[in-house]
């Protein structure tokens, strides 16, 4: 049984009546109108959790239509094992409430949606109760809890039923087709201190940007005037007082903190932000790549004309210059670059290998020397004695 619901199964019979209670307990305020003393002092009872206790197809309230808990002569029997007589119950508009019950409730037995709120009479929550105390039973009250949201909107209805008068101003189609709902019996569904109709400012049944969530008590105090954090919510509400109004935030100490699963970015009394515990810090920047080595100078050509060994570095060494008649020096070998680390994912390039030919060709030089030597020898032989 729902302790806060006077008619847990919405059959029109109050829970106490179904259980055979007398309403004379000191804790029961009979003036509220939520208790009707059982007419036979508990001799017959029905289930407060079953809309149709006998399973015959008609609700308990439709059978016991004067709602007194007794089986009167003009009523069918709603108790267990008596489902066979349900077939004699008349429901002219097929809304789930018998004509007898509708006559008792003063709703229209020929209009399936008497209050045109988008909920058929048999779908109304606590149809026989007057939840907001305005003098109209819920079946005839399009806003049963008086929160400013129509019952059909709160229940996720779309106002499309033929029984709902399209010209009526008492039905607003639910904007998210029932994805989110609130209670037509509780003016403040989330218990956060602000009514559903104030949180859903355009009253369309959707939590729009800039609106508070009528199913979340944490945000009820946002924007409300305050002098300290305690006026904005509980110690883990994630809402603090900025000195004037309640705002989203937290304090590291001496103030409201964050809900479970979140941590505060503040470590002192200043206002911080609540962030998920799993959020990690930003990764550091990778180190810069190392500078390449300097290329060595190529070795000078020796007597044999062999080039010097190239220095090791980023730039290849210059090959040695061959001596006259010698062999050209070997070209320098490019030095390897330093292995600096970078963030590009591209390997650094090595030095290049360059070959410089010798300035002279050994066979050409030898030929010239041979010719010169021959000419000198011929001239000497012709000199007069």
Helices and strands as residue ranges (DSSP letters): H 15-18, G 30-32, H 60-63, G 83-88, H 99-105, G 121-123, G 138-140, H 151-154, H 196-199, G 217-221, G 229-232, E 239-241, E 246-248, E 250-251, E 262-264, E 271-272, E 274-276, H 362-382
